Structure formats: C-alpha cells, structure tokens
Amino acid sequence: IPKCEEYRDRGVNVIPGCVRDVGKTCDVSCNGAGYMKIHCNKTIQWEVVQNSSCVRGCPKVDLENAYEQINQFDSEVGKTMKFTCDYRFVIQGHEKSTCQTNYTWDHTDTYCESRRFAHEVVKAMKDFFFSKINENNARDLDLIILLDVSRYEWVRITVDLVKSLLLRSERNQGSKSYSLITYGNEGHVACTVCSNDEIIEALEEVAKKQHQKAGSNLGSGLSRIFTRFLLEDLLSRNRDRILLLVTGQNPGISHNHQLWTKILREEADFKMFVLSLDDGVLKYEMQNEMKGLADQPWQNHYFHLEYSEIHDAVGNLTSDGSDIVNSTGQLVQLMKGPLNAGKVSRMFIYMNLGDNSESFTLVKQVTINTLQCMDQAKLKVFLNIDNVVGFMSVEAALSKLDGLQLSALQTMAQHQYHLINLRTQNDYLPIILFISSSERIFEKQSMNDLKDLGYEIYAVGVGEHIRMEDMRDLVSFPWYRHLVHASEGTVDCD
C-alpha cells in the first residue's frame, strides 16, 4: 500500500500512532491554537481535512526540562512566554522568550544556569568557614547549628559535614567560641561554648539519640529556638556568625518572616547556610516557602539538595585536607594515615565481582598492589576467601592472593559473620576495603548491619565496566568515607 511521507511542519506536531497509508487520516496538534486533521490522498500527498486548521507556533516542550512554565503559555509567532527555572537551576538573563517566525524560541539572552550542587555547596561553606576560622579572631566566630530533621541519615550527614570542616580548620587548639547546637521540639541545647572537639562530641551524641529513636522528629521548635537564643544573645554581640540550618521539612520561615528579616537582613556579618535534605517529596514546598525571602542577602547560601548529593560531597571532604579522592595512590595514603598513627592494625578486604567475572584478574591485582603499598609489619589482613577464619600477616595474604581462583571468593553474606564477630572481639578501629568491578558494590541490608561498628570504609571500583556514577549506593550510608575508581589494575603507592 502506498504511503505518504512523514508530515513535516515545524509549527505543528503529528499525534503518535499516525498510519501513513493512502486513504488514512491523522490527527495533528497545534503549537499555537486550533486542531487539524490531515489526509493521505490518492496522489500520495498530505492534504488538510476541510474545516480544520492550525495556528502554528513554537513547540511547548523545547527547553529540556530546565524551565518551569509560569502563567499562561502562548506559543504563537510574536508572542512571549514567561518562565522560571526549576529548583535545580537559577535564571540568567531575561525572564521572557519570544516565538520567532521559524517557530523557535529566542533564548539568545536567556538561559538557566545550573544551581550550585553539593560539592560546590560544601566548598562555599568551607571557603567562608576557613576564611574566618583561621584568622586571628577565630575566637570571635559563632557557629550555630539548627537541626530540623526527622531522619537519622540527615543528622548523620550534618555531623559528617561539620566534622569535615572543623577537623580541617586550625581552630582546634583548645580555643572556644559560642557554638550553639539545638534540636528537638523544645529546642534542646547540645552545646553552647565549645571547642571543636566538644562540638563534634555533642553532634555525635545527638546522632546517637536520634538513631535510638528512629523516626522521631528532632525539629519543629525553630521559632522558640530563634526567640530564646538568637535574638536575646547573638544579636547583642559584635561577632562573626555562621548559622547552619539543616532541614528535611518545611521550617516555617514564612510564618516567622519578621524574625528572619531582623536576623538576616540587619546583620550583615551573619552568614547563613540552609541545607534542605530532600528525598523527592518536599522540594516544591520548600521552594515556595523560601520565595517570601528571595530578596534576602543570604539567598545564595540556600541550597536545596538531594540527600545523596550532599552525602557524596561530604564524603569527598577528607580530614587530611584533600577535597577529592581521585587516585588509588591517594586512597592508599589515606589508609596509611590511621595505620601509621597506630589507630588501625586490622584490615578487612572484600573483593566483589557481581556478574562481571571477567574482571577477576583486575580486582585481584588491585588487592595485591594495595597490600604491597602498606606497612606490612603493622597490618593484619582478613580476606573474603574460603577457609580463611582469622587475620593473617600481609605476607600470608599475598601468598593466598597469588594462587587465588575465582571460585574461592566468598559472598558478602558468607563474609558478614566474620566482619561482625571479629570486630566485636577486638578493641581497635578496623578498615574495610571494597574492591569491585560491579556497580552493586555490596548488599545493602548486609552492610546496613555493619554501619554502627565503627569501620573506616574505603572502596575502589575497577575496570571499564564500572563508572563513578554507578557506585552511588555507597553514598547512602553514613559511614561512607572514601571512594575512587581505578580504570586499570595497578595501584600507585605514591
């Protein structure tokens, strides 16, 4: 049966399902206005069905989801569409775009720029934090942390973020400043005038309490907190201040508009960072909540982030001062730190292949090279290999690995008993190193049972079958620390 060619008209869209056989009729949607039908006639040409017509216009989906349409959408030639950027983007240029005669939108001076994502958020905080905390007037810096969250993971990520910043600052020589940590429906105070170590200890205690009361809310008392502490004390003091509000819910900002305005507009030296940790439910609610204060000078310090994004960024903040673990050599150096300091004397190594058994040689080689880089006299190793029931010397481990066959590898389920049993029998801080060629680095439930045992976690993704973005499962756990991808099976000890 003869067929008409595909109907091409930039100002309209043929509705899917159109049969182009001679004698058939198809529906067409109009970008501008109206409704039209087209018919494939005997001369194998498209013709517009009588009494149907289109007002041609620019397509309604044109901006790759970067924009949210607001008000009325008018796509006729010469008409203007007003738009805003969705919560992941910030607008640059004009708010409007005009439909051109060739049925395309004129975005010459308009675009949405990617909002700062998690690693940039953390960097912004770090840069300001260090610029103040390392100055001679470090004692005059107030750090206020408000926890308005319900999930343990959100408390944990706050702890990790603050620890990463504090441990890397120079303000840990016993100096103390006004460092307020509040949480709970009644505004419980975890710490007031504290040193760095005391701040971390207080945060860890808050995390522990929340973990024991899974699902209960640490927040909702923010108005009482601000009234009691910020207004009565902080605003009367001539000091630099950082306020870190971590929220997983609507913090009631619009209901306390005058209070927030007094704190944030009148106090030029008050630097506020709002981290909204979201699991996909609250982002638009939070976005609307913040609009009432959109003209505030701190607006560029408000960040709405997915939990995994901020966790990934915090995980990249290592205590030795490097922002990103970007090589296997650097990972080895990070592991050597606690080992040389005498904090670690044991290492669990879990080699994982998933369904990618052809990478076995690479995984084994990375394991061997890593052990060869370590101080063999200080370290005992446990491998997920059949018939291994305890720790062995590095020399013995290398011997086991030299003749290792794929069939001898234990699964995480088999290995888990040893991880738990041997950890609880010994009073030391162990390292667990995952070396994997599969994006399924480990079984979530099995590893979830280990998260409270105090492991320092490191991971290496090996081979061309796995990419960094495939290893996202790692960042959803509060004990995640260091992650690197090795494209080859070699490890640079330096």
Backbone torsions as a table, in degrees:
resi	resn	phi	psi	omega
1	ILE	NA	127.1	179.1
2	PRO	-61.2	147.9	-179.1
3	LYS	-127.5	144.3	171.3
4	CYS	-74.7	153.1	174.8
5	GLU	-67.9	164.2	177.2
6	GLU	-58.6	136.7	-178.1
7	TYR	-76.1	123.2	-176.8
8	ARG	-121.1	118.4	177.3
9	ASP	-157.3	114.1	-172.6
10	ARG	-63.8	-20.6	-175.8
11	GLY	-89.0	-2.8	-178.6
12	VAL	-139.2	172.2	178.7
13	ASN	-135.6	123.7	176.1
14	VAL	-72.5	129.7	-178.5
15	ILE	-68.6	133.1	-179.0
16	PRO	-54.2	147.1	-179.1
17	GLY	101.7	3.4	-177.9
18	CYS	-67.4	127.8	175.0
19	VAL	-97.7	122.0	-170.4
20	ARG	-93.7	15.9	178.7
21	ASP	-67.5	149.9	175.6
22	VAL	-57.0	134.2	-179.7
23	GLY	93.1	-9.6	-178.6
24	LYS	-91.4	154.6	-179.6
25	THR	-121.9	139.6	-178.5
26	CYS	-124.7	152.9	177.6
27	ASP	-92.1	146.3	-179.8
28	VAL	-129.2	132.3	174.1
29	SER	-94.3	146.5	-175.4
30	CYS	-105.3	131.8	177.7
31	ASN	-68.0	-32.3	179.8
32	GLY	-88.7	-83.5	-179.7
33	ALA	-151.9	165.8	178.1
34	GLY	90.9	-175.9	-178.2
35	TYR	-148.3	139.9	-172.6
36	MET	-139.8	147.3	171.7
37	LYS	-118.4	144.2	176.5
38	ILE	-123.2	148.3	-174.7
39	HIS	-126.7	133.6	176.7
40	CYS	-85.8	106.7	-173.1
41	ASN	-86.3	-177.5	-174.3
42	LYS	-66.7	-22.1	178.6
43	THR	-87.4	11.3	179.3
44	ILE	59.5	43.5	176.9
45	GLN	-127.8	147.4	175.9
46	TRP	-79.3	139.1	173.0
47	GLU	-135.7	147.2	-179.3
48	VAL	-77.9	130.3	179.4
49	VAL	-65.8	140.5	-177.0
50	GLN	-56.6	145.3	178.7
51	ASN	67.5	18.2	173.1
52	SER	-127.2	142.4	-178.2
53	SER	-157.7	158.5	-179.1
54	CYS	-122.2	145.7	162.8
55	VAL	-98.7	111.7	-174.6
56	ARG	-74.4	151.1	-177.8
57	GLY	-161.9	-173.8	179.4
58	CYS	-77.7	149.7	-178.5
59	PRO	-64.6	149.1	-177.6
60	LYS	-80.4	-23.9	176.5
61	VAL	-113.1	105.6	-171.0
62	ASP	-139.7	-15.1	-165.4
63	LEU	-113.7	21.7	173.3
64	GLU	53.7	39.7	174.3
65	ASN	63.8	12.4	-179.9
66	ALA	-80.6	-18.9	-175.0
67	TYR	-117.1	153.1	170.0
68	GLU	-113.2	125.2	179.3
69	GLN	-71.1	137.0	175.4
70	ILE	-126.5	157.1	-174.4
71	ASN	58.7	-149.0	-177.8
72	GLN	-87.6	146.7	179.2
73	PHE	-98.2	120.5	-179.3
74	ASP	-127.7	107.5	-171.9
75	SER	-104.9	12.2	178.7
76	GLU	-71.0	154.7	179.5
77	VAL	-57.4	131.3	179.7
78	GLY	89.3	-14.1	179.7
79	LYS	-85.4	161.6	-175.3
80	THR	-117.3	137.5	174.9
81	MET	-105.9	131.6	173.9
82	LYS	-99.8	136.3	-175.4
83	PHE	-143.5	165.8	170.7
84	THR	-131.8	171.2	179.2
85	CYS	-95.1	149.3	179.3
86	ASP	-72.6	177.2	-167.1
87	TYR	-65.0	-14.8	179.5
88	ARG	-89.3	-2.8	-174.2
89	PHE	-130.9	158.9	173.3
90	VAL	-122.3	143.5	-172.8
91	ILE	-78.6	144.1	173.9
92	GLN	-129.7	143.5	179.5
93	GLY	81.0	-147.0	-175.6
94	HIS	-84.8	161.4	179.4
95	GLU	-88.7	-10.6	-171.6
96	LYS	-119.9	157.2	178.0
97	SER	-141.6	140.6	-174.6
98	THR	-106.2	140.0	178.5
99	CYS	-77.9	120.9	-176.4
100	GLN	-85.6	168.9	-177.7
101	THR	-67.0	-19.9	176.2
102	ASN	-92.3	16.0	176.2
103	TYR	62.4	38.5	172.3
104	THR	-126.2	152.6	178.5
105	TRP	-81.7	141.2	177.5
106	ASP	-88.2	102.7	178.9
107	HIS	-111.7	28.5	-175.3
108	THR	-55.2	-44.2	-175.7
109	ASP	-110.7	18.8	-175.1
110	THR	-136.3	131.8	175.4
111	TYR	-163.0	162.0	175.8
112	CYS	-103.7	126.5	-179.8
113	GLU	-97.9	137.9	-177.4
114	SER	-56.9	127.0	175.8
115	ARG	-64.8	151.2	-179.7
116	ARG	-58.6	125.0	-179.7
117	PHE	-90.7	-176.3	-164.6
118	ALA	-55.5	-47.1	-175.4
119	HIS	-65.5	-30.5	178.2
120	GLU	-76.9	-32.8	175.5
121	VAL	-60.9	-51.0	-179.4
122	VAL	-61.5	-39.7	179.0
123	LYS	-63.8	-41.8	179.1
124	ALA	-61.3	-43.1	177.8
125	MET	-64.0	-44.8	-177.1
126	LYS	-62.2	-44.5	-177.4
127	ASP	-61.6	-46.2	179.7
128	PHE	-68.8	-43.0	-177.4
129	PHE	-58.4	-49.4	-177.6
130	PHE	-69.6	-32.8	-179.4
131	SER	-63.3	-29.6	178.6
132	LYS	-93.4	-42.0	-170.7
133	ILE	-71.8	-23.9	-177.7
134	ASN	-96.6	-0.5	177.3
135	GLU	-78.1	169.2	-180.0
136	ASN	-63.5	-24.9	-178.2
137	ASN	-94.7	30.7	-177.5
138	ALA	-57.5	-29.3	-179.9
139	ARG	-67.4	-15.9	-178.6
140	ASP	-96.3	18.9	179.1
141	LEU	-102.9	125.2	175.6
142	ASP	-98.1	131.2	175.7
143	LEU	-117.7	114.4	-178.7
144	ILE	-114.9	125.1	-177.8
145	ILE	-118.1	118.5	179.2
146	LEU	-111.7	118.1	-179.8
147	LEU	-99.0	116.5	-179.7
148	ASP	-126.4	63.2	-171.7
149	VAL	-135.5	162.6	-179.6
150	SER	-118.2	-18.2	-176.0
151	ARG	-98.8	138.7	179.1
152	TYR	-57.3	-39.5	-177.7
153	GLU	-59.7	-34.4	-179.0
154	TRP	-71.9	-36.9	174.6
155	VAL	-64.3	-42.9	-177.4
156	ARG	-62.2	-41.3	-177.8
157	ILE	-68.9	-32.5	175.7
158	THR	-63.8	-44.3	178.2
159	VAL	-59.2	-47.0	-178.6
160	ASP	-63.1	-40.0	-179.9
161	LEU	-63.5	-50.1	-178.1
162	VAL	-66.0	-40.7	177.5
163	LYS	-59.9	-43.1	-179.5
164	SER	-60.3	-39.9	180.0
165	LEU	-72.6	-46.6	-175.8
166	LEU	-67.8	-43.8	-176.1
167	LEU	-65.4	-23.3	-178.3
168	ARG	-97.3	-0.7	178.5
169	SER	-90.6	170.6	179.1
170	GLU	-96.8	4.9	-178.0
171	ARG	-91.9	48.1	177.4
172	ASN	-129.6	36.1	177.9
173	GLN	-100.7	34.3	179.2
174	GLY	89.7	-4.4	179.8
175	SER	-71.1	150.3	-179.3
176	LYS	-130.0	148.4	172.1
177	SER	-144.2	174.9	-178.1
178	TYR	-68.9	105.1	-176.0
179	SER	-126.6	97.6	-173.0
180	LEU	-94.3	124.8	174.6
181	ILE	-119.9	117.6	-179.4
182	THR	-121.9	151.6	179.2
183	TYR	-161.5	166.0	174.6
184	GLY	90.0	158.6	-177.2
185	ASN	-61.4	-25.6	-179.8
186	GLU	-103.4	10.8	177.9
187	GLY	70.3	47.2	179.0
188	HIS	-61.1	141.5	-179.4
189	VAL	-102.0	123.1	-179.5
190	ALA	-94.6	-24.5	-175.1
191	CYS	-162.0	140.1	177.2
192	THR	-117.0	-89.0	178.3
193	VAL	-92.8	108.1	-166.9
194	CYS	-135.8	152.9	167.9
195	SER	-84.9	174.4	177.9
196	ASN	-57.2	-48.7	-178.4
197	ASP	-60.9	-37.6	179.7
198	GLU	-70.0	-34.6	176.2
199	ILE	-63.2	-47.6	-179.7
200	ILE	-62.2	-43.3	179.9
201	GLU	-61.6	-41.1	179.6
202	ALA	-65.7	-42.5	178.9
203	LEU	-64.4	-40.9	178.1
204	GLU	-61.5	-37.3	179.5
205	GLU	-67.5	-40.0	176.4
206	VAL	-62.0	-44.5	179.0
207	ALA	-61.4	-40.5	179.7
208	LYS	-63.0	-43.7	179.1
209	LYS	-63.2	-41.4	-179.0
210	GLN	-68.9	-35.3	178.7
211	HIS	-64.5	-33.8	179.0
212	GLN	-75.4	-19.5	-179.7
213	LYS	-120.7	56.7	-174.6
214	ALA	-54.6	129.6	176.6
215	GLY	94.7	-19.2	177.9
216	SER	-75.5	158.8	-171.7
217	ASN	-95.2	133.4	176.2
218	LEU	-91.3	-8.3	-171.2
219	GLY	-112.9	-144.1	176.3
220	SER	77.1	-5.9	-179.9
221	GLY	-105.2	28.3	-170.2
222	LEU	-67.3	-37.3	-178.6
223	SER	-63.7	-40.3	177.9
224	ARG	-65.9	-39.5	179.8
225	ILE	-61.1	-48.5	-178.1
226	PHE	-63.0	-45.9	-177.7
227	THR	-61.5	-44.1	-172.5
228	ARG	-74.6	-41.3	-172.4
229	PHE	-106.6	-53.2	-171.4
230	LEU	-66.5	-47.6	-176.8
231	LEU	-73.1	-44.3	-174.6
232	GLU	-72.9	-26.2	-173.6
233	ASP	-121.3	-58.6	-170.7
234	LEU	-61.6	-41.6	-174.8
235	LEU	-72.5	-11.8	178.4
236	SER	-92.8	0.8	-175.4
237	ARG	-112.9	136.5	-179.3
238	ASN	-88.6	79.9	-175.1
239	ARG	-141.2	160.6	170.3
240	ASP	-78.4	142.1	-176.1
241	ARG	-135.9	140.9	169.8
242	ILE	-119.4	126.0	175.1
243	LEU	-112.1	122.3	177.0
244	LEU	-112.6	107.7	176.7
245	LEU	-101.6	118.1	179.4
246	VAL	-111.0	118.7	-174.5
247	THR	-135.6	143.7	173.3
248	GLY	-116.1	15.1	-177.0
249	GLN	-151.5	179.8	178.6
250	ASN	-69.5	116.2	-175.1
251	PRO	-83.9	7.4	177.4
252	GLY	69.6	30.8	-177.1
253	ILE	-65.2	-42.4	-177.1
254	SER	-65.1	-27.8	-179.8
255	HIS	-76.9	-14.5	-179.6
256	ASN	-122.5	38.5	-171.3
257	HIS	-56.9	-46.3	-177.6
258	GLN	-64.9	-37.7	179.9
259	LEU	-64.4	-47.6	179.5
260	TRP	-63.5	-39.5	-179.4
261	THR	-62.5	-42.7	179.8
262	LYS	-62.5	-43.6	-177.8
263	ILE	-68.2	-43.6	-165.9
264	LEU	-99.8	-28.4	-179.1
265	ARG	-88.3	-42.2	-175.1
266	GLU	-80.2	-19.1	-178.0
267	GLU	-106.5	91.2	-173.4
268	ALA	-64.5	-25.5	-177.0
269	ASP	-90.3	8.7	-178.3
270	PHE	-93.7	109.1	-179.8
271	LYS	-97.4	120.4	-176.5
272	MET	-115.1	133.7	173.8
273	PHE	-120.7	122.2	176.8
274	VAL	-109.7	117.6	176.2
275	LEU	-108.0	112.7	178.5
276	SER	-100.0	105.3	-177.3
277	LEU	-89.2	114.0	-166.1
278	ASP	-124.0	140.7	177.0
279	ASP	-103.9	22.3	174.8
280	GLY	100.4	-1.7	-175.5
281	VAL	-102.0	-36.1	-166.5
282	LEU	-104.4	1.8	-168.6
283	LYS	-62.3	-40.8	-178.6
284	TYR	-75.5	-34.3	174.8
285	GLU	-61.4	-45.3	179.4
286	MET	-66.0	-38.3	-179.2
287	GLN	-62.3	-44.3	178.8
288	ASN	-66.3	-37.0	-179.7
289	GLU	-61.3	-35.3	-176.1
290	MET	-83.0	-14.5	-173.3
291	LYS	-62.3	-31.8	-178.3
292	GLY	-63.5	-20.3	-179.9
293	LEU	-116.8	27.0	-172.9
294	ALA	-64.6	-22.3	-177.8
295	ASP	-92.6	6.9	-178.5
296	GLN	-72.7	149.5	-177.0
297	PRO	-66.5	-14.8	-178.9
298	TRP	-94.2	6.6	-171.9
299	GLN	-59.4	-28.8	179.7
300	ASN	-75.5	-4.1	176.8
301	HIS	-102.5	8.3	175.8
302	TYR	-96.0	126.5	-176.9
303	PHE	-132.9	126.0	177.1
304	HIS	-104.2	113.5	-168.6
305	LEU	-128.6	147.3	168.7
306	GLU	-71.4	147.4	-177.6
307	TYR	-55.8	-44.8	-176.3
308	SER	-65.2	-31.3	-179.6
309	GLU	-65.3	-49.0	-177.8
310	ILE	-69.6	-32.7	179.6
311	HIS	-66.8	-39.5	178.2
312	ASP	-61.1	-42.9	-178.6
313	ALA	-67.1	-43.1	179.7
314	VAL	-65.6	-37.9	178.5
315	GLY	-59.4	-28.5	-179.9
316	ASN	-82.4	-5.4	176.5
317	LEU	-90.8	97.3	-177.5
318	THR	-93.7	153.7	-171.4
319	SER	-72.0	-9.6	-178.6
320	ASP	-90.5	2.1	174.5
321	GLY	105.5	-9.1	179.6
322	SER	-89.4	138.3	-175.7
323	ASP	-81.9	-35.5	-173.2
324	ILE	-133.3	131.4	173.1
325	VAL	-84.7	107.5	-171.6
326	ASN	-121.6	11.5	176.8
327	SER	-154.6	154.3	177.5
328	THR	-64.2	-33.3	177.9
329	GLY	-62.3	-41.7	179.1
330	GLN	-65.8	-37.6	178.2
331	LEU	-62.5	-42.4	177.8
332	VAL	-60.6	-42.5	179.9
333	GLN	-63.4	-37.4	178.1
334	LEU	-64.6	-39.3	179.1
335	MET	-70.1	-31.4	179.7
336	LYS	-67.5	-27.0	-177.3
337	GLY	-55.3	-62.2	179.4
338	PRO	-66.3	-26.9	178.5
339	LEU	-67.1	-48.5	-178.9
340	ASN	-69.6	-24.6	179.2
341	ALA	-81.4	-1.8	179.6
342	GLY	80.5	8.2	-179.4
343	LYS	-83.7	-19.1	-175.8
344	VAL	-130.3	134.5	174.9
345	SER	-133.5	-0.6	-177.2
346	ARG	-132.6	144.2	177.2
347	MET	-136.4	125.2	169.5
348	PHE	-91.5	132.4	176.4
349	ILE	-119.7	123.5	179.1
350	TYR	-115.9	111.9	178.6
351	MET	-94.0	125.1	-173.3
352	ASN	-129.1	134.0	-179.1
353	LEU	-116.8	-18.7	-175.1
354	GLY	60.5	-128.8	178.1
355	ASP	-96.8	7.9	-171.5
356	ASN	-107.1	64.8	-174.3
357	SER	-66.1	-19.0	-178.2
358	GLU	-69.5	-14.6	178.4
359	SER	-91.7	11.5	-177.1
360	PHE	-56.4	-43.8	-178.3
361	THR	-61.2	-42.1	179.2
362	LEU	-64.0	-45.7	-179.4
363	VAL	-60.6	-44.9	-179.7
364	LYS	-64.3	-39.8	-178.1
365	GLN	-66.9	-40.7	177.5
366	VAL	-62.4	-40.7	178.6
367	THR	-61.6	-47.0	180.0
368	ILE	-61.7	-48.3	-177.6
369	ASN	-64.3	-36.4	178.4
370	THR	-62.6	-46.3	180.0
371	LEU	-64.9	-35.8	178.7
372	GLN	-65.3	-24.9	180.0
373	CYS	-82.2	-15.8	-174.8
374	MET	-86.3	162.4	175.3
375	ASP	-75.5	101.6	-169.6
376	GLN	-67.0	-23.1	-177.7
377	ALA	-74.9	-22.6	-174.3
378	LYS	-99.0	-7.8	-166.8
379	LEU	-119.7	139.9	169.4
380	LYS	-116.9	144.8	-170.1
381	VAL	-125.8	144.6	172.6
382	PHE	-123.4	126.1	-177.8
383	LEU	-111.1	148.9	176.3
384	ASN	-84.4	68.6	-178.8
385	ILE	-125.2	143.6	177.7
386	ASP	-53.3	142.8	175.4
387	ASN	69.7	13.5	172.6
388	VAL	-101.7	117.2	-174.2
389	VAL	-118.4	0.8	-179.9
390	GLY	-160.2	-177.3	-179.5
391	PHE	-76.5	149.5	179.3
392	MET	-134.8	166.5	176.8
393	SER	-68.9	161.7	176.9
394	VAL	-61.0	-38.9	179.4
395	GLU	-60.4	-44.3	179.2
396	ALA	-67.4	-37.5	179.1
397	ALA	-64.3	-41.9	178.2
398	LEU	-63.6	-35.9	177.6
399	SER	-65.0	-42.0	178.0
400	LYS	-63.0	-41.9	-177.2
401	LEU	-69.9	-31.5	-176.3
402	ASP	-58.2	-41.1	-178.5
403	GLY	-107.7	19.5	-174.0
404	LEU	-68.1	135.2	174.5
405	GLN	-107.1	151.5	-177.8
406	LEU	-56.3	-39.1	-176.1
407	SER	-64.7	-15.8	-176.1
408	ALA	-87.8	-6.7	-179.4
409	LEU	-72.5	135.5	175.2
410	GLN	-89.5	150.6	174.8
411	THR	-79.2	168.5	177.9
412	MET	-61.7	-37.4	179.2
413	ALA	-59.8	-39.5	178.2
414	GLN	-72.4	-35.1	-174.7
415	HIS	-79.1	-22.1	-171.4
416	GLN	-61.2	-40.5	-178.7
417	TYR	-56.4	-44.9	-179.2
418	HIS	-67.1	-38.6	180.0
419	LEU	-60.3	-43.0	-178.7
420	ILE	-76.0	-48.6	-173.5
421	ASN	-64.9	-47.4	-177.7
422	LEU	-71.0	-30.9	179.0
423	ARG	-66.3	-43.7	-175.4
424	THR	-74.5	-16.1	-179.4
425	GLN	-88.1	-7.6	-173.8
426	ASN	-130.8	140.7	-179.1
427	ASP	-97.6	78.2	177.8
428	TYR	-154.3	164.5	176.5
429	LEU	-93.5	109.1	-177.7
430	PRO	-91.2	155.1	171.5
431	ILE	-102.0	139.4	169.0
432	ILE	-120.4	126.4	-176.0
433	LEU	-114.3	119.0	175.3
434	PHE	-96.4	129.2	175.0
435	ILE	-125.1	114.7	-167.7
436	SER	-140.6	149.2	172.7
437	SER	-112.0	13.1	-179.4
438	SER	-123.8	142.7	177.0
439	GLU	-67.4	-19.0	174.2
440	ARG	-84.3	75.9	-171.8
441	ILE	-57.8	-41.8	179.4
442	PHE	-156.9	167.0	178.4
443	GLU	-81.8	122.9	-170.8
444	LYS	-56.7	-47.7	-174.9
445	GLN	-64.9	-40.8	179.8
446	SER	-61.7	-44.5	-178.1
447	MET	-73.4	-28.5	178.3
448	ASN	-60.7	-32.0	179.4
449	ASP	-69.4	-16.8	-176.8
450	LEU	-99.5	-6.5	-167.3
451	LYS	-66.1	-23.1	-177.8
452	ASP	-95.3	8.0	-174.2
453	LEU	-92.4	1.2	172.2
454	GLY	85.4	24.2	-179.4
455	TYR	-75.8	142.8	164.2
456	GLU	-86.7	120.4	-171.7
457	ILE	-103.2	130.1	173.4
458	TYR	-129.9	153.1	-179.2
459	ALA	-148.8	141.9	176.3
460	VAL	-126.7	122.4	172.0
461	GLY	-91.3	133.4	-170.9
462	VAL	-120.6	135.9	169.2
463	GLY	91.8	170.2	-174.3
464	GLU	-76.4	-12.4	-177.0
465	HIS	-81.2	-10.4	-176.7
466	ILE	-127.4	138.1	178.6
467	ARG	-118.3	164.4	179.4
468	MET	-57.2	-41.8	-176.6
469	GLU	-69.5	-15.4	176.7
470	ASP	-79.8	-8.3	-173.0
471	MET	-102.5	26.9	-173.6
472	ARG	-65.0	-25.7	-179.5
473	ASP	-56.5	-29.0	-177.9
474	LEU	-61.2	-37.3	-170.0
475	VAL	-79.8	-4.2	-178.5
476	SER	-87.1	5.1	-179.9
477	PHE	-114.0	137.0	-175.4
478	PRO	-66.8	-16.3	-178.9
479	TRP	-96.7	6.7	177.2
480	TYR	-65.6	136.1	179.2
481	ARG	-125.8	-63.4	-168.9
482	HIS	-128.5	139.3	-177.0
483	LEU	-142.9	136.6	178.9
484	VAL	-146.7	155.0	176.4
485	HIS	-114.6	130.3	178.8
486	ALA	-111.9	111.6	-178.4
487	SER	-74.3	-21.3	177.6
488	GLU	-124.5	168.3	-175.6
489	GLY	-88.5	30.9	-178.7
490	THR	-117.4	152.9	178.3
491	VAL	-126.5	127.4	177.5
492	ASP	-90.2	112.2	-176.6
493	CYS	-63.4	-23.7	-178.0
494	ASP	-91.5	NA	NA
